Amino acid sequence: MNDSSPSTFHGRVLVIEDNTDIAMLLVDFFTDRGHIADCAHDGLTGLHLAASGEHDVIILDLALPGLDGLELCQQLRSVKHATVPILMLTARDGEDSELRGLALGADDYVTKPFSYPVLVARIHALLRRGSETSRPVLRVGDLELDTRNRVCHRSRSTRR
């Protein structure tokens, strides 16, 4: 689980994975690297967390109890979460499954078993694409809050 690439991104990751061992490995992997990682082990809980949280990326398994990953992805894309990158991480391989996942709204598709460095690189690529179009900076007067990087700046006034 070595991640040799430098990461300047420290954001919120939502892992929706029914295999508890894989889910905990992913959560530990991301939290050890400074991310905030939430986890759901079924589709309905995953939908609730995705709808109520502000995640920067969602890692989504397909074979989920309650609500499968394909339907969950489709529901997320039909509401306000249309821009959150979704990476499907699944044991379902084959062109048909991959094409269906991408057609229903996934931004990327990785099959298990997977390489952690490749998974991280794919997530960074998704986040780079998203950061080009949206800047999560809130401004009030001379105060700026960068919600993605959790940095606050106040402009220094030249007035005395």
C-alpha positions as CSV (number, residue, x, y, z in Angstrom):
1,M,0.0,0.0,0.0
2,N,2.9,2.3,-0.7
3,D,1.9,5.7,-2.2
4,S,5.0,7.2,-3.6
5,S,3.3,10.1,-5.4
6,P,3.2,13.4,-3.5
7,S,-0.2,14.5,-2.6
8,T,-1.2,18.1,-2.2
9,F,-4.9,17.2,-1.9
10,H,-6.3,16.5,1.5
11,G,-10.0,16.1,1.0
12,R,-13.1,14.0,1.8
13,V,-13.4,10.6,0.4
14,L,-16.5,8.5,0.5
15,V,-16.0,4.7,0.3
16,I,-19.1,2.7,-0.5
17,E,-18.0,-0.9,-0.3
18,D,-19.8,-4.0,1.2
19,N,-16.6,-6.0,1.8
20,T,-15.6,-4.8,5.3
21,D,-12.0,-5.7,4.9
22,I,-11.5,-3.8,1.7
23,A,-13.5,-0.9,3.0
24,M,-11.4,-0.6,6.2
25,L,-8.2,-0.9,4.2
26,L,-9.3,1.9,1.9
27,V,-10.4,4.1,4.8
28,D,-7.1,3.5,6.7
29,F,-5.1,4.1,3.5
30,F,-6.8,7.5,2.9
31,T,-6.9,8.7,6.6
32,D,-3.2,7.8,7.0
33,R,-2.5,10.2,4.2
34,G,-4.4,13.2,5.7
35,H,-7.8,12.7,4.0
36,I,-11.2,12.5,5.8
37,A,-12.7,9.1,4.8
38,D,-16.3,8.2,5.3
39,C,-17.6,4.7,4.7
40,A,-20.8,2.9,4.0
41,H,-21.3,-0.9,3.6
42,D,-24.6,-0.8,1.7
43,G,-26.1,1.3,-1.1
44,L,-28.8,3.0,1.0
45,T,-26.3,4.2,3.6
46,G,-24.0,5.3,0.8
47,L,-26.7,7.3,-0.9
48,H,-27.5,9.0,2.5
49,L,-23.9,9.8,3.2
50,A,-23.3,11.1,-0.4
51,A,-26.5,13.2,-0.2
52,S,-25.7,14.7,3.2
53,G,-21.9,15.2,2.9
54,E,-19.6,17.3,0.8
55,H,-17.2,14.7,-0.6
56,D,-14.5,15.4,-3.1
57,V,-14.6,11.8,-4.6
58,I,-16.7,8.7,-4.2
59,I,-15.3,5.2,-4.5
60,L,-18.2,3.0,-5.3
61,D,-18.5,-0.8,-5.4
62,L,-21.1,-2.3,-7.7
63,A,-22.3,-5.3,-5.7
64,L,-24.0,-3.6,-2.8
65,P,-26.9,-4.8,-0.6
66,G,-30.0,-2.6,-0.5
67,L,-29.2,-0.5,-3.6
68,D,-26.6,-1.7,-6.1
69,G,-23.8,0.5,-7.2
70,L,-25.1,1.1,-10.7
71,E,-28.5,2.4,-9.5
72,L,-26.8,4.4,-6.8
73,C,-24.5,6.1,-9.3
74,Q,-27.5,6.8,-11.5
75,Q,-29.4,8.4,-8.6
76,L,-26.4,10.5,-7.6
77,R,-26.0,11.8,-11.1
78,S,-29.7,12.8,-11.3
79,V,-29.5,15.1,-8.3
80,K,-27.2,17.8,-7.0
81,H,-24.1,15.5,-6.9
82,A,-23.7,15.6,-10.7
83,T,-20.2,16.9,-10.4
84,V,-18.7,14.8,-7.6
85,P,-16.2,12.4,-9.3
86,I,-17.3,8.7,-8.9
87,L,-14.7,6.0,-9.3
88,M,-16.2,2.5,-9.5
89,L,-14.0,-0.1,-7.8
90,T,-15.4,-3.5,-8.4
91,A,-14.7,-7.2,-9.0
92,R,-17.0,-7.1,-12.1
93,D,-14.6,-7.0,-15.0
94,G,-15.4,-7.1,-18.7
95,E,-16.3,-4.5,-21.3
96,D,-20.0,-4.7,-20.8
97,S,-19.9,-3.9,-17.0
98,E,-17.4,-1.1,-17.6
99,L,-19.4,0.4,-20.4
100,R,-22.6,0.3,-18.4
101,G,-20.9,1.9,-15.3
102,L,-19.5,4.7,-17.4
103,A,-22.7,5.2,-19.2
104,L,-24.6,5.6,-15.9
105,G,-22.3,8.3,-14.7
106,A,-19.1,6.9,-13.3
107,D,-16.0,8.9,-14.1
108,D,-13.6,6.0,-13.9
109,Y,-13.7,2.2,-13.5
110,V,-11.1,0.1,-11.7
111,T,-11.3,-3.6,-11.2
112,K,-10.3,-5.6,-8.2
113,P,-7.6,-6.6,-7.4
114,F,-6.2,-3.1,-7.7
115,S,-3.0,-1.3,-7.1
116,Y,-3.1,1.5,-4.5
117,P,-0.7,3.8,-6.4
118,V,-2.8,3.4,-9.5
119,L,-6.0,4.0,-7.6
120,V,-4.5,7.2,-6.1
121,A,-3.2,8.4,-9.5
122,R,-6.7,7.9,-11.0
123,I,-8.3,9.8,-8.1
124,H,-5.8,12.6,-8.5
125,A,-6.6,12.7,-12.3
126,L,-10.3,13.0,-11.5
127,L,-9.7,15.7,-9.0
128,R,-7.5,17.7,-11.3
129,R,-10.2,17.7,-14.0
130,G,-12.8,18.9,-11.4
131,S,-10.6,21.6,-10.0
132,E,-10.2,23.2,-13.4
133,T,-13.8,24.0,-13.4
134,S,-14.7,24.7,-9.8
135,R,-12.8,26.7,-7.2
136,P,-14.3,26.1,-3.7
137,V,-13.3,29.5,-2.4
138,L,-15.7,31.5,-0.3
139,R,-15.1,35.3,-0.1
140,V,-16.6,37.8,2.3
141,G,-14.9,41.2,2.2
142,D,-11.2,40.6,2.6
143,L,-11.6,37.1,4.0
144,E,-11.1,34.1,1.8
145,L,-11.8,30.5,2.8
146,D,-10.5,27.7,0.5
147,T,-12.8,24.8,1.5
148,R,-11.0,22.2,-0.5
149,N,-7.6,22.8,1.1
150,R,-8.9,24.1,4.4
151,V,-7.0,27.4,4.3
152,C,-8.2,30.8,5.3
153,H,-6.6,34.1,4.3
154,R,-7.3,37.7,5.1
155,S,-6.1,40.4,2.8
156,R,-3.7,42.8,4.4
157,S,-5.1,46.3,4.0
158,T,-2.7,49.0,2.9
159,R,-4.9,51.5,4.8
160,R,-4.0,52.6,8.3
